[in-house]
Amino acid sequence: MAHSDIDELIRLFGKLPGLGPRSARRVVLHIIRQKEKLMAPLASTLERSLTSIRTCSVCGNLDSHDPCGICADARRDPSVICIVEELADLWAIERCNLYKGQYHVLGGTLSAMDDRGPAQLNIEPLIERAARDSVKEIILATNATIEGQTTAHYLTTRLESCNVTISRLAQGIPMGGELDYLDDGTLGAALKARLPF
């Protein structure tokens, strides 16, 4: 039996995180009812984004420019690099609007269970960045999970020879918590109160 375009839209939206089949149906119906206002701009933006969005060669952020807007911003402090696991963590820190340094996105954590070692993460470019004279501080903003802690310890060992201060986000982030799920106040306070690691 051939699927209609509506069924295909529902199937595709249902693959998005947080959307099951029922939520996907509601989203698709809402978009269809507002073809000119929502569907046309969404389709146009998705098509344009397919070719315009790329990974920043400096930090691993996503943007339509390389280097990304954060790396290219002369007002940001290049002497401080905040290391995050994923893009959602970078976006969470940016939401609190307190941090004015640069970032480095690892693309995950070390995990023996998932067979993810240092070679699978964006670590070597970080070591090269940290070895430059202009970098003074590295903030480890990995999640407070076992994998996040393991990755932070590994990075601390790798960064020892780079002559940089290594700090960690302050406690207050619950063990097992993930940055993307924290409220802005908790995340901002933890960032301000970071301690040497």
Secondary structure, 3 states (H helix, E strand, C coil): CCCCHHHHHHHHHCCCCCCCHHHHHHHHHHHHHCHHHHHHHHHHHHHHHHHHCEECCCCCCEECCCCCHHHHCCCCEEEEEEEECCHHHHHHHHHCCCCCEEEEECCCCCECCCCECHHHCCCHHHHHHHHCCCCCEEEECCCCCHHHHHHHHHHHHHHHHHCCEEEECCCCCCCCCCHHHCCHHHHHHHHHCCEEC
